[in-house]
Amino acid sequence: MIRDHFRVMRVDLASGRGTIEEVDGRNTVAGGSGLGAHLFNRYGLFDRPWNDPDQPLIFAVGPLTGYFPLMSKTVCAFKSPYHDQYSESHAGGRSALALRFCDLDALVITGKAPRPSCLAVGGRQLEVTDAHFLWGLDIQRVGKRLRRMFPGSGHRSILRIGPAGENGSPMACINVDTYRHFGRMGGGGVMGSKNLKAIIIQGTETFDLPESKAYPKLFQSVYEKMTATDMMSKYHNLGTPVNLEALNELKCLPWRNLKQSTDPAVSGISGEAFADETLLRNTACSGCPVGCIHIGFVREQFDDAHHFLYRQVNYDYEPIFAVGSMLGITDKFQVLSLLDEVEKVGLDVMSAGVALAWATEALEKGILSEKETLAPLVFGDVKPYAEAVHHLGHGANDFYKLLARGALKAADRCGGADFACVLGQEMAGYATGEVFFTAQSHGLRHSHLDTGGYSYDQVHEEKDPKAAVAFLVKDEAERAFLTSMVSCLFARGVYKKDLLAECLGTLGYTALADSIDETGRRIQRLRWQTRLATGYDPAAVRIPKRFHEVVTWKGPMDSEYMQALSERYRQAIIDMGRPSSEADPQPKGETP
């Protein structure tokens, strides 16, 4: 049933009780990203730290979830342990459809359980159960036990944390149905601070599809665009790892802590190499016919009789960059084995890989010693990195606890800030140029998908800060609307404005269909208002020296151009953070 309001389940872990609340704002904030910010303004505590028990952990879906292909993501919104400011992270798996089959637009979790616990929610279910026996288990072992404890499939989604989350690590992710993640900004640490080992969402309800003849015809048209055209086929075939050789050829692939931007050894970790020698199967998020999730295998000998254990490991472009090229590892199976270690402890792979790359160079330069790293980190040597991943996830000593707060935080104390590859958080794998470096460093969630800055660098030769920042602001607003639907951003080439309007109109959301541009800009402003109100200072953002030293196919970086971009984008963010009308939702906090 189409509703003007949001149906939100609010759970207090301290009491083990929950309520269903109706929250207005459908035509104002749409859902997903907009709803996450809206609910944080309703329930969040702007002046308290991220680990205050009453801070909310929010999971939100959108108006098109369950109705159209690739509307398959969930937005997780929270105050981040990485910088103690508002942030969000996105993940697929079965979580979005499970929430839809619970007849929920959002799940809001507050409070702290008195002991390590699991939360199980459904359409008519809410249970907080003792899970002390799961505390300390890695992601894989706890997943096996949870599947036995909460049997089911289809519309069941299991969200869980590993030791990194239990330790409150700012690099801890939330694992979703084994192969997807709320990866960035430390959502796993928020769960750990609440004594919450896992969330099980059981979609036990049903929902009606539109009865009009227009809906099935439109669904079939969208389905065909997603499956029968070249537009999406690359995601199913080689997947995002196809980008490795292309970016390496453009001198845009970070190698060995970005000391290089190209290396002929890329052939050992190319998309073709993974597909030819490691690929077991493809799988997909619920509600997605594309199947972009690529599962490889690692083999481990476990006794003297040459018996082997095989494990399945998900790989994508970003993980291969983070624990492959960034660490100088050029063997595909070694990359998968290191990814397996990262998965077990529940770390965000990009943050972990980039942070360890900084630590390796700091060790090379004598800034650190093995007393801090506990392992002889050397670019290209996988075994010490496997040890370091364990230390980072468990917070084995003061250095690793510091490094988990970010490479730049560690560099501020130890030295080596010039070569810390941090753009707001540990960089994504695109050394494309000045616009991308500026965009990620200042972006709302410091994600390469906040905007298409990496793409702008590749197609624009001119150096026009005004035009570049205008593109970033406009592109972010369009993506903010998509992530409020909540669409997988791989589908952004299909879900253009006219098609989104048609989809919304077919479901009865005529007001949203008629105001896509305006609503996208409103959501963009609300998110920035919320981020600024929780302490974000764009003027404090710095782009380390290493990024100014990069050389791509276009030549060396232009530091003056990058500085001009940063200044203009900083001002644009401040301007977006000012409420532009009384109709804009107002954040609780004070905007700087």
N, C-alpha and C positions, 0 to 999 in steps of 0.2 A: 504494500500500500504506500502510495506517495504521500509524504507528510511535509508540512511547512516547517516543522520543528525537528530537532535532533532527539533521538532516543539514546540516552547515555546511562550506562551502568557505572555507578560509583561504588568502589569497594574500599572499606577501611580494614587494613590488615590487622591492626591492633585489636579490634573487636571481633574480626571475622565476619562482619556483616556488610551488606550492601543495599543500595537503593536504586531504583530506576527513576531518572529525572528527565523531564522534557525541557530542552534548552532551545530557545529561539535563535534565529540567525541564518536559516537555510539560504535565503535570498541575498544575504549579506556576505557570508564567508564560505558558502557552498559545501565544504566538507574537507577531509584530508588535511592538507597543510593549513588551510584557513581555519578549519575547526580546531586543529591542535593549538594554534595561537589563541583562538577565541576561548578555549577551555582553560588554557594556562592563565589567561587574564581573569578567568572566573575563579579558579581554584589555586593558582600559584601564589607563592610567597616571595615577592620580589626582593625583600630586604633580608631574607634568610639564606643560609648556604644551601648548596645543592643536596647535601645529605641530611637536611632537616627531615625528620620522619614525615612531616605533613606536606612536604613537596609532592606534587602529583607526577605520576608516570602515566602518560596518555597514549592510547592507541586509537587511531581514527581512520575511517574509510570514507568513501565519497558516494555521491548520488548515483553514479553509473556502475558502482561495484556490483558484480553479479549479473549485470544486464548486457554487457558488451565485452568482446574479447580484449585482453590485455589491460582491463581495468582491474588489475590484480595485485596492487600494492597496498600496504598499510603504512601510515605515517606514525612514527613514535616521537612524541614531543616531551621535553623535560628540561630541567636546568642541568647543564653539563658539568661533570666533574673535571673536564679538561680546562675550562676557563670560568666556571661558576656563572655562566650566562645562559640565556634561553637558547635552545637549539632543537633540531629535529633530525631524525634519521629515517630512511625508507627501506622496506624489505618486502619481498614477495612470499613465496611458499604458499601455504594454505591459509594463512592468518586472515587475509581480507575476506575471503569467502566464508570462513568459519564465523567471523563476526556478523556478516550479512545473514547467515543462517541462524544466528542467535537473535536476529531482529534488532541489532544494535548498530548505531552509527559510531559509537565510541565506548571505550573502556577506560575509566579513570581510577588509578590505584593510588591511595594515600596510606599513611601510617606505616608502622614497622611491626612485623610479626614478632611475637615474644620468643620464638625459636625458629630455626631454619624451616621453611615451609614451602608448599606448593599451593597455587591458587587454581582451582578448576571452576570455570564459568560456562554456562550454557543458557539456552532460552529460558529455562525454568530451574536453573541450578546455580548455586554458589557455595563453594566449599573451600575452606582453608585447612589443609592437612599438614600434620607434622612430617617433616622430611629431613630430620637431623641426620639420618643414615645416608642421605645423598650428598651432604655437605662435604666438600673435599674431592668428590669424584669429578673426573674429566667429562667433557661434553659427550664423548662416545659412550662411556659406561653409564652415565646418568640417562642418556636417551634410551638405551635398552631397558632399563628398569622402569622408566616412565611409560613406555609402550605397554609393558605388562600391567602396570598399576592402573592405567587409564586406557583400556582396550577400545579399539574403534579405528576407523579410517575415513576416507572421503572428506568429511567436513570437520575433522579433528585437526587442530594445529597445536604443536608443542613448541613453546618458547622456553629456552633454558640458558643458564650461564655456567661457565667453568670456574676454576680457581681464580682467574683474573677478576671476574666479577665479584666473587666472594670477598676478595681483598679490596674492593672499591677502586680498582684500577681505572684511571681515565682513558685507558686504551681498551677496556673490556667491551666486547660486543655481546649482543643477544643473538644466540643461534636460533634460527627459525626452521623447523622441519628438516634439520640436518644440513641442507645445502644452500640456504639463504641466511642473511644476517642483517640485523640492525647494527651496522658495523662501526660507524664513525661517532665520535664525540662522547663515548663512554656510557651508553645506555645500560650496558651490563653492570657497570659500577653502581648505577642507581638501583638496579634490582638487588644487588648484593647488600647495599646499605639498608634495604628494607627487609633483610633476611628472607628474600624471595628467590628460591632456587629455580623455580619453573612456573610457567603459566600454561594451563591446558585449556584451550577454547574448544568446546564441543558444540558444533552447529547442529542443533536438534530440531529447529523450526523449519518452516517453509516460507516462501514468499511468492506472490502472484506476479506473473508476467503480464504486460499490457495485452488487452484483448483486440486491439486494432489490427487491421491487416498491414499497416505500415511498419509495425515493429519487426515481424519476422523477415520482411523483405530487407529492411535496413540492417538487421543483424547479419543476414546472409551476405550482403554487400560488404560490410566491414570485415567479416570473416574471410571473404575471398581476397580482399586487399592485404590481409595479414598472412595469408597462406599461399596464394596462387600468383603472386607477383615477386619480382626480384627485390622489391623494397625491403622485405624482411628476411629473405632467404639466407643472407649472410650470417644472421644470428643463429640460424639452425645448423648450417653447414659447419664451417670452421669456428663460428662464434667470434666473440670479440678478440681472441688471440690472433686473428688475422691481421690485427693492427700492428703487431710487433715488427714484422719485417718492413712494413710501409713506413712506420715512424722511425725505425732505425735508418732507413735509406734517406729520410729527410733530415737526419741528424737531430732527431727530437726525442729519442728514447734514452731516459736516464740510465747510466751505467756507473757502478761503483761510486755511489754517493754523488752522482752527477759530475764526477771528474771528467767523464766523457759523455757524448750524446749519440755515439754510434760505435758499433763493434761488429766485425764480421762473424764473431762467434754466435750471433743471434740465431743462426741456422739450427743450433742445438735446442733452442727453446721457442721456435716459431710455431705458429698455429698449425702449419702442416706437420711438423714433427710430432706435436702432441696428438693430432688426429690419427696419424699413421701408426704410432707406436704405443700410445697410452690409452686411447679412448675406448671405454667400455660401452657407453650408452649416452643418449640424451634424455633429459626429462624436462618438465615444465612446471611452472607455478599453476595453481588452480585458476581456471578461467583463461588460460593462455594456450592457443593452439600452435605456437611457434616452436617451443622446445629449445630454448637457448642455453639451458643448463647442461654443461658438458662434464661427464664423470669419467675420470681416469682411475688408474690403480697404482698402488705401491705394493711391493712384495717384501716381506720380512722373514728371514729364517729364524725359527724359534727353538730348534734343537739340533743336536749333532747328527741326527739321521736325515738331515736335509729336508725336513718338512718346512713348508712355508705358509705364512699367513698373508692373505691378500686383503687389502682394504681399499674401499672406494673413496676417492677424493675429488671434490669439485674444483674445477679450475676455470679462470677467466683471465682477461687481459691484465686487470689491475693486480691480482695476486701473483701472476707470473712476473710482472715488473717488480713488485715489492720484494719478493724473496728469490727472484731470478736475476735479472739484469742489475738491479740496484745493489745486490750483494755480490755480483760477479759470478753467479752460479749459472753454468751454461749446459747443464745436463737436465733433461726434462724430468727424469725419474727422481733426481735429487731435489728438484723444485717441488715435486709432488710430495716427497717425504717430509720436506720442511713445512709445506702447507699442512700436512697431517699433524705435525707437532703444534703448529699455531692453532689449528682447530681444537685440539684436545684441551688446551688451557683456556680457550675462549677469548683470544685477543683479536682485535681488528688487524687484519694482515697488512694493510697499507701502513698503518701507524707503526706496527712492530718492525716491518722490514726497513722502513726509512730511518727509524730511530737506531736500529742496529747498524745500518750503513754509516750513520754519523759516528757511532761508538767505535766502529772499525777504523775509520780514518783518524779519530782522536787517539786511538791506541797506536796507530802507525806513527803519528806525530809526537808521541810521548806525553800528550796531555792527560791520557789515562794510562793505567797499568793493569796488569791482570789481577791485581788486588781488588780493583773495582769490577772488572768485567767477568772475573771468575772463569774465563775461557779464553784461549788464545785466538781471538777473532782475526781472520785473514780473509780478504775478498776471495771468493771462489771455493772456500773450504766449508763444506756443509756441516760436518760433525760439530765443530765449535758453535755454529749458529743454532743447531738443535738444542745444545746445552743452554745457550743464551736465551732462547725462546722460553724454555722452562723457568729460568731465573726471572725473566721479565714478567711472566704470567703469575708467578708465585711471590714476587717481591722479595727475592732471596736475600738482598742486602740493601743498605741505604742507597747505593748507586742505582740499583734497578728500580727501587721505589721512586727515585727522582726521575729516572729516564721515562718511567710510565707516565709522568706528567707532561712529557714532550721533550724532544731533542733540544729545543731552544731553551727550555727551563734548565736542562742539565748543562747546556753550554754556558748559560749565564753564571752558573756556579763553578764549573770546571774549566771554562775556556773553550774556544772552538766555535763561537757563534757565527763566524764568517762562512763556515761550511755546513751549517745546520740547514738541511733542506726542508724548511718549514714555511708553509704559506697559510698562516692562520692555524693550521695543524699540519702534520706531516704530509708532504706533497702527494698529489696524484701523479700518474706516470706520463705526463705530457710536458716535455720541455720545448714547447712550440714557440715561445717568445713572450714579448713584453705584455701583451694583452692578457694572455692566460695567467701569467705570474701575478699580475695585478688583480685579475678577477678572482682567482682562488684565495689570495691572501686577504682580500676584503669581503669575500662572499659570505652570505648569511650563515651557511653551515660549512663553509670552506670546502665545498665539494666541487669537482670539475663539472658536475651536472647542474650547478646553480645557474650557469649560463653557458653559452657556446663560445667562450673566449678562446679555447684551444682551436676551434674551427675558424674563428675570425683571423687568427694569426696566419693560418695556412692559405687564406684566399685574398688577403689584403696586403698589398705592398706598401701603400701609403702610410704615413705616420701622422695621423690626425686624432689627437686625444679627444676632441669634442665628438667626432663621429664614432669613435670606438666606445666611449662611455655611453653615448646615446644608444648604441646597439646593446650594450650590456644591460642597461636599465630596461629597455623594451623587451629583450629576450627573457630576462628574469621574470617579468610580469606574466608573459605568456606561459612560461614553465610553472609559475606559481599556480596558475589556473589549472593546468594539467595535473599537477601534484595535489590539487584539491578535489579532483574527480574520483579516484586516484589512479592515474594512468602510469604504466611502465613507460619511462621516457624513451625506450627503444621505439615506441610507437608514435613518437611525436611527428614523424614524417607522414603518418596516416591521419592522425587526429588533428587536422587543421580546424580553424575556427568554424567554418561552415558545417563540417561534419559533426563537431561537438554540439553545435546549436541544434542540428537535426536529431542527434541522439537524445539530448535533454528534452527537446520538444516532444518527441515520441513518448517519453515517460511522463510528461505532464509538467516538467520544470520550465514553464514558458518564461518566467521572469529571469531565470538564469540564462536561458537560451538567448534572450534579447539583450543581455548586458555582460557578455563575456569579457570584453576589453575593460570595461569599468570595474567589474568584479575582480579581475586579475590584478589590476592596479591597487584596488582596495586591500586585497589580501597581501600583496607585496608591501604596502605601507604598514599594515597591521603587524606583520612579522618583524619589520625593521623597528617599529615603535616598541615592540615587546623586547627585542634584543637590546636596543639602546637603553631601555628602562631597567634592564638587569645588569647594566654596567659596561656595555660595549663602548669602546672609545676608538673610532676609526683613525684618529690621529696617532694612536699608539702602535698601529700596525707597521711592521718593518719587513722589508724584503732583504734577506741576507745576501752577502756579497757573492756567494756562489752562483746565484741566479744571474748576476750581472756579468759573469764570466763565461756564460754559455755561448757556444757558437753553433748555429743551425745552418741549414742550406741557404738561408738568406744572409748569413754572415754573423758577426758578433752582436751581442745585445747593445741597444742604445740606452744607456742609463738615464740620459736626460729625458728621453721619450717615456721611459718607465716611471720616472718621477712625476712627469706631467700627468700621466694617466692616473697615478695614485692620488695625486692632489685633487683632480677633477672627480674621480670616483668617490673619494672620501666625502666631498661636498655633496655629491648626489645622494649618498646614503643618509647624510644628516638631513637633507631636504626631504627625503622620503620618510624619515622618522618623525617629521612634524605632522600632526593631524591636519589634513587639508580642508576638512569641513566638519560640521557638527555631526554629520552622518557617519563619520569614521568611528569605529570602535575605539574606545579610549583605554590605554593600558593603565594598570594600577600604579605603576612606578613612575618616577620622575625621569623624563628624557633628558640626557645631558645637554 
